[in-house]
Amino acid sequence: MSKRRIKKVAIIGSGIMGSGIACHFANIGVDVLLLDIVPRELNDAEKAKGLTLNDKIVRNRLVNEALAAALKSKPSPIYHSSFASRITTGNLEDDIAKVSQVDWIMEVVVERLDIKKSVFEKLDKYRTPGTLITSNTSGIPIHFMSEGRSEDFQKHFCGTHFFNPARYLKLFEIIPGPKTDASVLDFLNGYGEQFLGKTSVIAKDTPAFIGNRIGIFGIQSLFHQVKSLGLTVEEIDKLTGPVIGRPKSATFRTVDVVGLDTLVHVANGIYENCPNDEAHELFKLPDFIHTMMEKKWLGSKTGQGFYKKEGKDILALDLNTLEYKPSKKANFATLELTKTIDKVIDRFKVLVSGKDKAGDFYRKNFASMFAYVSHRIPEITNELYKIDDAMKAGFGWEHGPFQIWDAIGVEKGIEIMKAEGLEPAAWVNEMLASGNTSFYSVKNGATYFYDIPKKSQEKIPGQDAFIILDNIRKSKEVFKNTGVVIEDLGDGILNCEFQSKMNTIGGDVLAGLNKAIDIAEKDFAGLVIGNQAANFSVGANIGMIFMMAVEQEYDELNAAIKYFQDTMMRMRYSAIPTIAAPHGMTLGGGCELSMHADKVVAAAETYIGLVEFGVGVIPGGGGSKEMALRTSDTFRKGDVELNTLQEYFLTIGMAKVATSAYEAFDMGVLQKGKDVVVVNKDRQIATAKAYAKLMAETGYTQPIKRTDVKVLGKQALGMFLVGTDSMEASNFISEHDHKIANKLAYVMAGGDLSEPTLVSEQYLLDLEREAFLSLCTERKTLERIQHMLKTGKPLRN
């Protein structure tokens, strides 16, 4: 176990990447020194103020402007605006000596070897021996950078390649130099996983390392295939998006966002530096890319690329004529066959069997990718799982190439390769000959990979800190229905995993959750409610609510809402500790569920909020009650209680959604001193289990139901009603918004009681349910729900 501690880092270079990395270190509580060059001339504003080049405000202008621009960018690079105070700025002349006080120096300057070497020469003079020093290069060979530096420098130097944006993309490539000490690599590998929340991958010092080598091959391969297959830009994006577990931006939209020039720079680097690559010619840019570069059609940064926006219309580039035309919706018979297949991994067999143009595309595309990755071992890495890790963490793929190949079948993959005139690397045939029929296997809850030199399945290292539900589900399943799977996590802790579409909460999920509590109270010590899907839960099943409301089945709807409320209260008052583990979108009912757990272990990237106003109702699963209760708990002697209540009211009324778990504390959705945040989502279930176990072992006591919630009655209700009247009169809200807000006001005020009163939670739940049901009888609420079901977007009517 390394005793090295990272308390302060220095980031050299404040461009988009440098500022983003600085913000992410600030996110995890590290002090950051962000340095950049000194301007060589004054700008007009500085001249007007009579400043000189010696003034500190001028000398730090570049770094301060860069950081300010980063902090204003969307999506934000920082978890909470207050975390920016952890970053101190300076310049490379006045402040370079301060690098002697840091634990890690990271260079993030322009991608030119001469400039990087010059920076390292300066840093070597001030750096304290033993300090980590790394480069965030995306492709310059690491061994060139440390030439001529001190022995201690070379021992502690390597590449640490973050992907942009540093907060959101999980890949953290670590590239050793010729003399990098093994302990440095081990430390950075562990630090990246545990503290930075990354997928750490130790790569070899080869052009573009792992992620970009494979990722750029994939894009270049598509560039060359698109014309030969007669496919359009829109069709390629349809085929390479969510249907195969890739981001919505798919291929061409992603290139527009990243910038065509960035992609071309990396592709040219691979073409020039990998002459022996069997796919060398694929890295040569096709004619249409040259034309786009000449015309500066680089994507979002220049206003047009493969797509162009004109007014409200999205135009797509015709690669044959190089003219823009209205974007057309792409449809393929093969894709229709996958619509009933929820799990992406199960779609690949269907896709490569397609009889249309889409099937041709997938066979050609996967054949070239499978052949290419097999031949990159041992050139870019010795272990096949590192290629999969890099593609998932750096490019947002749900499954890596070898996982997809396994899903299709290794022999079937070779068959489609041969049909395209391609051959796998020799080790793949050797693997099959040795009796190993897949690249991966699962044993005792752990994932194993085919180790080529050993010719056997070996356990992927580093899994002990993780619980992978996919690996334990079959062997540790305790109960299952169509909505949930309940698994035994070991050590007396159960997990309840949602399995519904988008993890919506309907009758089966609630039944499963109640069953989990039943089982846990009888035979276990604690319960985690967690899953490893893209999102924790997008809320209640509004389709079910809509159908009941349209059919005017109000008794059934009342019973369904009460069942939701009762289940939340059952979680709150169970005999065992309940831990919610939200991540990604945690909206409406998903938020209410989290608020009723004994403790929340939230992933840092949790986008949580009570958003029911968007579908014309108030939170009806205990959320409105809970906000009133939490308001009551914050009252202190001498407080202006109405102001506090108003803040919580607006959190619901404005349908606020936190853009990180840390923002959720400000909203009162997460509670300081009780709930915790983990940066690495892969560790979330294991961390939640540890808290459940700790709470059980330290004497968890079943809570007593609350009857002491202070509500303010008519005093608060009058304030709210005046406020909503004013908002409608000023056209800030619609007539229906006004109606919903008044219903919420009635609940959070505790009704029209004549004076402040202590009430029970059940009293508030009854008010909440009554208000929810009355809103479900409104035509405009039904219009909002219907619009959300059809478009996925809220309607303000």
C-alpha positions in Angstrom: 0.0 0.0 0.0 1.6 3.3 -1.1 2.0 6.0 1.5 2.0 8.7 -1.2 -0.7 11.3 -0.7 -1.9 13.9 -3.2 -2.8 17.1 -1.3 -1.9 19.6 -4.0 -1.3 19.4 -7.8 0.1 21.8 -10.3 -1.5 21.9 -13.7 0.7 23.6 -16.4 -1.5 24.9 -19.2 -5.0 26.3 -18.8 -6.6 25.5 -22.1 -9.8 23.6 -22.4 -8.1 20.4 -21.3 -5.9 21.9 -18.5 -8.7 23.9 -17.0 -11.0 20.8 -17.2 -8.4 18.7 -15.4 -7.9 21.4 -12.8 -11.6 21.5 -12.1 -11.8 17.7 -11.7 -9.0 17.7 -9.1 -10.9 20.5 -7.3 -14.0 18.2 -7.5 -12.4 15.6 -5.4 -11.1 18.0 -2.8 -7.5 18.6 -4.0 -5.8 22.0 -4.0 -4.8 23.0 -7.5 -2.2 25.5 -8.7 -3.1 26.3 -12.4 -0.3 28.1 -14.3 0.0 29.4 -17.8 2.2 31.8 -19.8 2.5 35.6 -19.4 0.8 37.7 -22.1 3.2 39.6 -24.3 0.9 42.5 -25.1 -1.9 44.4 -23.5 -5.5 44.1 -24.7 -7.6 47.2 -25.3 -9.4 47.0 -22.0 -6.0 46.9 -20.2 -4.7 49.9 -22.2 -7.8 51.9 -21.3 -7.2 51.2 -17.6 -3.6 52.3 -17.9 -2.2 48.9 -16.9 1.3 47.7 -17.8 2.7 44.3 -18.7 4.1 44.2 -15.1 0.7 44.3 -13.4 -0.3 41.0 -11.8 -3.8 41.2 -13.3 -2.3 41.4 -16.7 0.4 38.7 -16.1 -2.3 36.3 -15.0 -4.9 37.3 -17.6 -4.6 34.2 -19.8 -5.0 31.7 -17.1 -7.8 33.6 -15.4 -9.8 34.0 -18.6 -9.3 30.4 -19.5 -10.5 29.2 -16.1 -13.5 31.6 -16.1 -14.5 30.3 -19.6 -14.2 26.7 -18.4 -16.4 27.4 -15.4 -19.1 29.0 -17.5 -19.1 26.1 -20.1 -22.0 23.6 -20.4 -21.9 20.9 -19.2 -20.1 22.3 -16.2 -16.6 20.8 -15.4 -17.2 21.3 -11.7 -19.5 19.5 -9.3 -20.3 22.6 -7.3 -19.5 26.3 -7.9 -17.9 26.6 -4.5 -15.3 24.0 -5.4 -13.6 26.5 -7.8 -12.1 28.2 -4.7 -9.8 25.2 -4.5 -8.0 26.4 -7.6 -5.3 29.1 -7.4 -4.0 30.7 -10.6 -0.6 32.1 -11.5 1.9 32.3 -14.3 5.0 30.4 -15.4 7.4 33.2 -14.6 6.3 34.6 -11.2 4.8 31.4 -9.8 6.8 28.5 -11.2 8.8 28.1 -7.9 5.5 27.1 -6.2 5.7 23.7 -8.0 8.2 22.7 -5.3 5.2 22.6 -2.8 3.0 20.2 -4.8 2.7 16.4 -4.9 2.0 16.0 -8.6 2.9 18.3 -11.6 0.9 17.7 -14.8 1.8 19.3 -18.1 -1.1 20.1 -20.4 0.4 22.5 -22.9 0.2 22.6 -26.7 0.9 19.3 -28.5 4.4 20.2 -29.6 7.4 18.3 -28.4 9.8 21.2 -28.4 7.4 23.3 -26.2 6.8 20.4 -23.8 10.5 19.7 -23.4 11.2 23.4 -22.7 8.5 23.4 -20.0 9.9 20.2 -18.4 13.4 21.8 -18.4 12.0 24.7 -16.3 10.0 22.5 -14.0 13.0 20.2 -13.3 14.8 23.2 -11.7 12.0 23.7 -9.1 10.5 20.3 -8.7 11.0 18.6 -5.4 12.6 15.1 -5.8 10.0 12.4 -5.5 7.2 14.6 -6.9 5.1 12.9 -9.6 5.5 14.6 -13.0 3.3 13.6 -16.0 2.2 14.8 -19.4 -1.4 14.8 -20.6 -0.3 14.3 -24.2 -2.8 12.5 -26.5 -0.2 11.0 -28.8 3.4 12.4 -28.5 5.7 9.5 -27.6 6.5 9.6 -23.9 10.1 8.5 -24.3 10.9 11.6 -26.3 9.7 14.0 -23.5 12.0 12.9 -20.7 15.2 12.9 -22.6 17.9 14.8 -20.9 16.1 15.2 -17.6 17.4 14.3 -14.2 17.3 10.6 -13.1 14.7 11.4 -10.4 12.6 13.2 -13.0 12.6 10.2 -15.3 11.9 7.8 -12.5 8.7 9.7 -11.6 7.6 10.7 -15.1 5.0 9.1 -17.3 2.0 10.0 -19.5 -1.4 10.5 -17.9 -3.9 11.0 -20.6 -7.4 12.3 -19.6 -10.2 12.3 -22.2 -12.1 15.5 -22.7 -14.2 16.5 -20.9 -12.2 15.4 -17.9 -15.1 15.3 -15.5 -17.4 13.1 -17.6 -15.2 10.7 -19.7 -13.9 8.0 -17.5 -10.8 6.8 -19.4 -7.4 7.6 -17.7 -4.5 6.2 -19.8 -1.2 5.8 -18.0 1.8 5.5 -20.3 5.2 4.6 -18.8 8.4 6.2 -20.0 11.6 4.1 -20.4 12.6 4.7 -16.8 9.3 5.1 -15.0 9.4 3.3 -11.6 6.8 0.5 -11.3 5.6 1.9 -8.0 4.6 5.2 -9.8 2.5 3.3 -12.3 0.8 1.2 -9.5 0.0 4.4 -7.5 -1.4 6.3 -10.5 -3.5 3.2 -11.5 -5.0 3.0 -8.1 -5.4 6.8 -7.6 -7.2 7.1 -10.9 -9.8 4.4 -9.9 -10.3 5.3 -6.3 -10.0 9.1 -6.2 -10.5 10.4 -9.7 -13.3 8.0 -10.4 -11.7 6.8 -13.6 -11.2 3.6 -15.4 -7.4 3.4 -15.3 -5.7 1.7 -18.2 -1.9 1.2 -18.3 -1.0 1.5 -22.0 2.2 1.0 -24.0 4.1 4.0 -25.5 2.6 3.5 -29.0 1.0 6.1 -31.3 -2.3 7.4 -30.0 -2.0 4.8 -27.1 -5.1 2.5 -26.8 -8.3 4.5 -26.8 -7.5 6.8 -29.8 -5.8 4.1 -31.8 -8.9 1.9 -31.8 -11.4 4.7 -31.7 -9.9 6.6 -34.7 -9.6 3.3 -36.6 -13.3 2.8 -36.1 -14.2 6.3 -37.3 -11.8 6.1 -40.3 -13.1 2.7 -41.2 -16.6 4.3 -41.3 -15.3 7.2 -43.5 -14.2 4.7 -46.0 -17.2 2.4 -45.8 -19.9 5.1 -46.0 -19.7 5.6 -49.8 -19.0 2.0 -50.7 -22.2 0.9 -48.9 -24.2 3.8 -50.3 -25.2 5.0 -46.8 -25.9 8.5 -45.7 -24.5 10.4 -42.8 -27.9 10.1 -41.0 -28.0 6.4 -41.7 -24.6 5.8 -40.2 -25.5 7.7 -37.1 -28.7 5.6 -36.7 -26.7 2.4 -37.1 -23.9 3.5 -34.7 -25.8 5.1 -31.9 -27.9 3.7 -28.9 -29.0 0.6 -30.8 -25.5 -0.8 -30.4 -24.9 0.9 -27.0 -23.1 4.0 -28.2 -23.8 7.6 -27.4 -26.8 9.4 -29.1 -24.3 11.5 -31.0 -23.1 8.2 -32.7 -20.3 8.9 -35.2 -20.7 12.0 -37.3 -22.4 14.1 -34.6 -19.6 13.1 -32.3 -17.0 14.3 -34.8 -18.9 17.6 -35.1 -18.7 18.0 -31.3 -15.1 17.0 -30.9 -14.0 18.9 -34.1 -12.9 17.4 -37.4 -9.5 19.0 -37.1 -8.8 17.2 -33.8 -9.7 13.8 -35.4 -7.6 14.6 -38.5 -4.6 15.5 -36.3 -4.7 12.1 -34.5 -5.4 10.2 -37.7 -2.5 11.8 -39.5 -0.3 11.0 -36.5 -1.2 7.3 -36.7 -0.8 7.3 -40.5 2.7 8.8 -40.2 3.9 6.8 -37.2 2.5 3.3 -37.9 3.8 2.3 -41.3 3.6 -1.4 -40.5 0.0 -1.3 -39.4 -1.9 -3.7 -41.6 -4.8 -1.2 -41.9 -2.3 1.7 -42.6 -4.2 2.9 -45.7 -7.5 3.2 -43.7 -5.9 6.1 -41.7 -5.4 8.0 -45.0 -8.1 10.7 -45.2 -10.7 10.4 -47.9 -11.3 13.2 -50.4 -14.4 14.5 -48.7 -12.5 15.1 -45.4 -9.8 17.1 -47.2 -12.5 19.2 -48.8 -14.2 19.8 -45.4 -10.8 20.8 -43.8 -10.1 23.2 -46.7 -13.6 24.8 -46.3 -13.2 24.8 -42.5 -16.4 22.7 -42.0 -15.0 21.5 -38.7 -18.2 21.0 -36.8 -19.8 22.9 -33.9 -16.9 25.2 -33.5 -17.3 26.6 -37.1 -21.1 26.3 -37.3 -21.1 23.4 -39.7 -19.6 20.0 -40.3 -21.4 16.8 -41.1 -24.5 18.6 -39.9 -25.5 22.2 -40.1 -28.4 24.1 -38.4 -30.4 26.6 -40.4 -33.1 28.2 -38.2 -34.9 25.3 -36.6 -33.9 22.8 -39.4 -31.0 20.4 -39.2 -29.3 19.8 -42.5 -27.0 16.8 -43.2 -24.0 16.8 -45.6 -24.4 14.7 -48.7 -20.9 13.1 -49.0 -21.3 12.6 -52.8 -22.2 16.2 -53.7 -20.8 17.9 -50.6 -24.0 19.9 -50.4 -26.3 20.2 -47.4 -29.8 18.7 -47.5 -32.7 18.3 -45.0 -31.9 15.5 -42.5 -34.0 12.4 -43.1 -35.0 9.8 -40.6 -33.3 6.5 -41.2 -35.2 3.2 -41.1 -33.9 -0.4 -41.5 -35.8 -3.7 -41.2 -32.9 -5.2 -39.2 -33.2 -2.5 -36.5 -36.9 -3.2 -36.2 -36.1 -6.7 -35.2 -34.1 -5.4 -32.2 -36.9 -3.2 -30.8 -38.1 -5.9 -28.4 -34.6 -6.8 -27.2 -33.9 -4.6 -24.2 -30.3 -5.6 -23.5 -27.9 -4.2 -26.1 -25.5 -7.2 -25.7 -28.3 -9.5 -27.0 -28.9 -7.5 -30.2 -25.6 -8.2 -31.9 -26.4 -11.7 -33.1 -29.6 -10.3 -34.8 -27.7 -7.3 -36.3 -25.0 -9.4 -38.1 -27.7 -11.7 -39.4 -29.7 -8.9 -41.1 -30.7 -9.4 -44.7 -30.7 -5.6 -45.6 -28.2 -2.9 -46.0 -27.9 -2.6 -42.2 -26.9 -6.2 -41.9 -24.3 -5.7 -44.6 -23.0 -2.7 -42.7 -22.7 -4.5 -39.4 -21.0 -7.5 -40.9 -18.4 -5.3 -42.7 -18.0 -3.0 -39.7 -17.6 -5.6 -37.0 -15.4 -7.8 -39.2 -12.9 -5.0 -39.7 -13.0 -4.0 -36.0 -12.5 -7.5 -34.7 -9.6 -8.2 -37.1 -8.0 -4.8 -36.1 -8.2 -5.2 -32.3 -6.9 -8.8 -32.5 -3.8 -7.6 -34.4 -3.1 -4.8 -31.8 -2.1 -7.4 -29.2 0.6 -7.3 -28.1 1.5 -4.1 -29.9 -0.5 -1.6 -27.9 -1.3 -3.9 -24.9 -0.8 -7.4 -23.7 -4.3 -7.9 -22.3 -7.4 -7.8 -24.4 -9.7 -6.5 -21.6 -7.7 -3.2 -21.6 -8.9 -2.5 -25.2 -12.5 -3.0 -24.1 -12.0 -0.9 -21.0 -10.5 1.9 -23.0 -13.4 2.0 -25.6 -16.1 1.9 -22.9 -14.5 4.6 -20.7 -13.1 6.9 -23.4 -15.7 6.6 -26.2 -18.8 5.8 -24.2 -19.4 2.4 -25.7 -21.5 0.1 -23.6 -19.5 -2.9 -24.7 -16.0 -3.2 -26.0 -15.0 -5.0 -29.2 -14.1 -8.3 -27.6 -17.3 -8.3 -25.6 -19.3 -7.8 -28.8 -17.3 -10.5 -30.5 -18.1 -12.9 -27.6 -21.8 -11.9 -28.0 -21.8 -12.8 -31.7 -19.7 -15.9 -31.0 -15.9 -16.1 -31.6 -16.2 -18.6 -34.5 -19.1 -16.6 -36.1 -16.9 -13.4 -35.8 -14.1 -15.2 -37.7 -16.6 -16.4 -40.3 -17.8 -12.8 -41.1 -14.2 -11.7 -41.1 -13.2 -14.2 -43.8 -16.2 -13.2 -45.9 -14.7 -9.7 -46.0 -11.2 -11.1 -46.9 -9.8 -10.6 -43.4 -8.1 -12.9 -40.9 -7.9 -12.7 -37.1 -4.5 -12.7 -35.4 -3.0 -16.1 -34.9 -3.6 -16.1 -31.2 -7.4 -16.2 -31.7 -7.3 -19.5 -33.5 -4.8 -20.8 -30.9 -7.3 -19.8 -28.2 -10.1 -21.8 -29.9 -7.7 -24.7 -30.4 -6.9 -24.7 -26.7 -10.5 -25.3 -25.8 -11.3 -21.7 -24.8 -14.4 -20.6 -26.8 -14.7 -17.1 -25.5 -12.6 -14.1 -24.5 -14.4 -13.7 -21.2 -16.0 -15.9 -18.5 -17.6 -15.3 -15.1 -16.7 -17.5 -12.1 -17.6 -16.9 -8.5 -18.9 -13.4 -9.2 -15.6 -12.3 -10.9 -14.8 -11.7 -14.6 -12.0 -13.6 -16.2 -10.3 -12.9 -19.5 -8.3 -15.0 -21.9 -4.6 -14.5 -21.1 -2.7 -15.0 -24.4 0.7 -16.1 -23.1 -0.8 -18.3 -20.4 -3.4 -19.7 -22.8 -6.0 -19.8 -20.0 -8.7 -17.7 -18.4 -7.3 -15.4 -15.7 -9.1 -13.1 -13.3 -9.1 -9.4 -14.3 -7.2 -7.6 -11.5 -8.7 -4.9 -9.4 -12.2 -6.3 -9.1 -12.1 -6.7 -5.3 -13.3 -3.1 -4.7 -16.3 -3.6 -7.1 -19.5 -5.5 -7.0 -20.6 -6.2 -10.6 -24.3 -7.2 -10.5 -24.1 -8.8 -13.9 -21.6 -11.3 -12.5 -23.6 -12.3 -9.4 -27.2 -12.0 -10.6 -27.6 -15.6 -11.7 -25.8 -17.3 -8.9 -26.9 -15.0 -6.1 -30.5 -14.4 -7.1 -32.9 -14.6 -4.2 -36.1 -13.4 -5.9 -37.2 -12.1 -9.3 -40.3 -10.6 -10.9 -40.7 -8.5 -14.1 -39.7 -5.4 -12.2 -36.8 -6.3 -10.0 -34.1 -8.9 -9.2 -33.1 -9.3 -5.6 -29.5 -10.5 -5.1 -27.5 -11.6 -2.1 -24.4 -9.3 -1.9 -22.9 -11.4 0.9 -22.2 -10.4 4.6 -25.9 -10.3 5.3 -26.8 -7.6 2.8 -29.4 -7.8 0.0 -29.6 -5.7 -3.1 -32.9 -4.8 -4.9 -32.1 -4.1 -8.6 -34.7 -2.5 -10.8 -35.2 -4.2 -14.2 -38.1 -2.2 -15.7 -37.7 0.0 -18.8 -35.7 3.1 -17.9 -36.1 1.7 -14.3 -39.5 3.3 -14.0 -41.3 2.5 -10.8 -44.6 0.7 -11.3 -46.5 -2.1 -9.5 -44.0 -4.8 -10.1 -41.1 -2.7 -8.8 -43.0 -1.7 -5.7 -44.0 -5.3 -5.1 -40.4 -6.3 -5.5 -39.2 -3.6 -3.2 -41.7 -4.8 -0.5 -40.6 -8.4 -1.0 -36.9 -7.3 -0.6 -37.8 -5.7 2.7 -39.7 -8.8 3.8 -36.8 -11.0 3.0 -34.2 -8.7 4.5 -36.1 -8.3 7.8 -36.5 -12.0 8.1 -33.1 -13.3 7.1 -30.7 -10.5 6.4 -29.1 -7.5 8.1 -29.6 -4.7 5.6 -30.9 -3.7 2.1 -29.3 -1.8 -0.8 -31.5 -0.4 -3.5 -29.1 -0.1 -6.4 -28.5 -1.0 -10.1 -25.8 -0.5 -12.7 -28.0 0.6 -15.6 -27.4 4.0 -17.3 -29.8 5.7 -14.9 -31.1 4.9 -11.4 -34.7 5.6 -12.2 -36.6 8.2 -14.4 -39.5 8.1 -11.9 -43.0 6.6 -11.6 -44.6 4.8 -14.5 -46.6 7.7 -15.9 -48.0 5.6 -18.7 -49.9 3.6 -16.0 -51.1 6.8 -14.3 -52.2 8.2 -17.7 -54.3 5.1 -18.5 -56.0 5.0 -15.1 -56.8 8.8 -15.3 -58.1 8.6 -18.9 -60.3 5.6 -17.9 -61.4 7.6 -14.8 -60.4 4.7 -12.6 -59.8 7.0 -9.7 -60.2 4.3 -6.9 -57.5 2.2 -8.6 -55.3 5.3 -9.1 -55.8 6.3 -5.4 -54.8 2.7 -4.4 -51.7 2.8 -6.7 -50.5 6.1 -5.3 -51.1 5.0 -1.7 -49.2 1.8 -2.5 -46.2 3.9 -3.6 -46.5 6.1 -0.5 -46.8 3.1 1.8 -43.8 1.4 0.2 -41.7 4.6 0.7 -42.8 4.7 4.4 -42.0 0.9 4.7 -38.5 1.7 3.6 -38.1 4.5 6.0 -39.5 2.5 9.0 -38.2 -1.0 8.3 -36.4 -3.0 10.9 -33.2 -3.1 8.8 -31.0 -0.2 7.4 -32.0 0.7 3.8 -29.4 2.3 1.5 -30.3 4.0 -1.8 -27.5 4.1 -4.5 -28.7 6.7 -7.1 -26.8 7.6 -10.2 -27.4 9.2 -13.5 -31.0 10.4 -13.9 -32.8 10.0 -10.6 -36.1 11.8 -11.2 -39.5 12.1 -9.6 -40.2 8.7 -8.0 -36.6 7.8 -8.1 -35.8 10.9 -6.1 -38.6 10.2 -3.7 -37.3 6.7 -3.1 -33.8 8.0 -2.4 -35.2 10.5 0.1 -36.9 7.8 2.1 -33.8 5.6 2.5 -31.9 5.6 5.8 -28.8 6.7 3.9 -28.0 7.7 0.3 -24.7 6.7 -1.3 -24.9 8.8 -4.5 -22.6 8.7 -7.4 -21.1 12.1 -8.1 -22.8 12.1 -11.5 -26.4 12.0 -10.1 -28.9 14.2 -11.7 -31.7 14.2 -9.1 -34.8 16.2 -8.6 -38.6 16.2 -8.1 -39.8 17.0 -11.6 -43.5 16.2 -11.4 -44.6 19.7 -12.3 -43.5 18.9 -15.8 -46.3 16.4 -16.1 -48.9 18.5 -14.4 -48.9 17.0 -10.9 -47.1 17.4 -7.6 -44.8 14.7 -6.1 -47.2 12.0 -4.9 -44.9 9.3 -3.6 -44.0 11.1 -0.4 -41.9 13.8 -2.0 -44.1 16.7 -1.1 -44.5 15.4 2.4 -40.8 14.9 2.7 -39.9 18.4 1.7 -42.4 19.8 4.3 -40.8 17.5 6.9 -37.2 18.5 6.0 -38.3 22.1 6.1 -39.6 21.6 9.6 -36.4 19.9 10.7 -34.4 23.0 9.6 -36.4 25.4 11.7 -34.3 27.1 14.4 -35.4 29.5 17.1 -35.6 33.0 15.7 -35.7 31.8 12.0 -38.0 33.4 9.5 -39.7 30.1 8.9 -41.7 31.2 5.9 -38.4 31.9 4.0 -37.1 28.4 4.6 -40.4 26.9 3.5 -40.4 29.0 0.4 -37.0 27.7 -0.7 -38.2 24.0 -0.4 -41.5 24.9 -2.2 -39.5 26.5 -5.1 -37.3 23.4 -5.4 -40.4 21.4 -6.3 -42.3 24.2 -8.1 -39.4 24.9 -10.4 -38.7 21.2 -11.0 -35.1 21.8 -10.1 -32.7 19.0 -11.0 -29.2 18.9 -9.5 -26.4 18.6 -12.1 -24.3 16.7 -9.6 -24.9 14.9 -6.3 -23.1 17.9 -4.5 -25.7 20.3 -5.8 -28.4 18.1 -4.4 -27.3 19.0 -0.9 -28.1 22.6 -1.6 -31.6 21.6 -2.7 -32.3 19.6 0.5 -32.7 16.4 -1.6 -29.5 15.0 -0.1 -28.7 15.7 3.6 -25.4 16.8 4.9 -24.0 14.6 7.7 -26.1 11.7 6.6 -25.7 11.1 2.8 -22.4 10.5 1.0 -21.0 10.8 -2.5 -18.7 8.4 -4.4 -16.8 9.6 -7.4 -16.3 6.2 -9.0 -19.7 4.7 -9.9 -18.1 1.3 -10.2 -17.5 1.3 -6.5 -21.0 2.5 -5.6 -22.8 -0.8 -4.8 -19.8 -2.0 -2.8 -19.7 1.2 -0.8 -23.5 1.1 -0.2 -23.1 -2.5 1.0 -20.3 -1.4 3.4 -22.5 1.3 4.9 -25.5 -1.1 5.3 -23.2 -3.6 7.0 -21.7 -0.9 9.3 -25.1 0.4 10.3 -26.4 -3.1 11.1 -23.3 -4.0 13.1 -23.3 -0.7 15.1 -26.9 -1.3 16.4 -29.4 -0.1 13.9 -32.7 0.6 15.6 -36.1 0.7 13.8 -37.2 4.4 13.7 -40.4 5.6 15.3 -42.9 7.2 13.0 -42.9 11.0 13.1 -45.8 13.0 14.5 -43.8 16.2 15.1 -43.7 17.8 11.7 -44.3 21.6 12.1 -46.5 23.1 9.5 -47.4 26.8 9.3 -51.0 26.6 8.1 -52.8 29.7 6.8 -49.8 31.9 7.5 -47.8 30.1 4.8 -50.7 29.3 2.6 -51.6 32.9 2.3 -48.0 33.9 1.3 -47.9 31.2 -1.3 -51.3 32.1 -2.9 -50.3 35.7 -3.2 -47.1 34.7 -4.8 -48.7 32.4 -7.3 -51.4 35.0 -8.2 -48.6 37.5 -8.9 -46.6 35.0 -11.0 -49.6 34.2 -13.2 -50.6 37.9 -13.5 -47.0 38.7 -14.7 -47.2 35.8 -17.2 -44.3 33.9 -15.5 -46.5 30.8 -15.1 -49.6 29.5 -17.0 -53.0 29.1 -15.5 -52.4 25.4 -15.0 -49.0 26.0 -13.4 -50.9 28.3 -11.0 -53.3 25.5 -10.1 -50.5 22.9 -9.5 -48.5 25.4 -7.4 -51.6 26.2 -5.2 -52.1 22.4 -4.7 -48.5 22.0 -3.6 -48.8 25.1 -1.4 -51.8 23.5 0.4 -49.8 20.3 1.1 -46.6 22.0 2.3 -48.5 24.5 4.5 -50.3 21.5 6.1 -53.7 22.8 4.8 -55.5 25.8 6.1 -54.8 25.3 9.8 -55.4 28.5 11.7 -51.9 28.4 13.4 -48.6 26.5 13.2 -49.2 22.9 14.3 -47.4 19.7 14.8 -48.7 17.0 12.4 -47.9 13.4 11.5 -46.3 12.3 8.2 -49.5 10.4 7.4 -51.5 13.6 7.7 -49.3 15.2 5.0 -49.3 12.0 2.8 -53.1 12.1 2.8 -53.1 15.8 1.7 -50.4 15.0 -0.9 -52.4 12.0 -2.4 -55.6 14.0 -2.5 -53.9 16.9 -4.4 -52.2 14.4 -6.8 -55.5 12.7 -7.6 -57.4 16.0 -8.1 -54.7 17.1 -10.6 -55.1 13.8 -12.5 -58.7 14.8 -13.3 -57.5 17.9 -15.1 -57.4 17.8 -18.9 -54.3 19.9 -19.0 -52.5 17.4 -16.7 -53.4 14.6 -19.1 -52.1 16.7 -22.0 -48.8 17.1 -20.2 -48.5 13.4 -19.4 -49.4 12.4 -23.0 -46.8 14.9 -24.4 -44.1 13.5 -22.1 -44.9 9.9 -23.1 -44.8 10.8 -26.8 -41.8 13.2 -26.9 -39.9 12.7 -23.7 -40.1 16.5 -23.1 -42.3 18.6 -20.8 -45.2 20.6 -22.1 -46.1 24.0 -20.6 -49.8 24.5 -21.4 
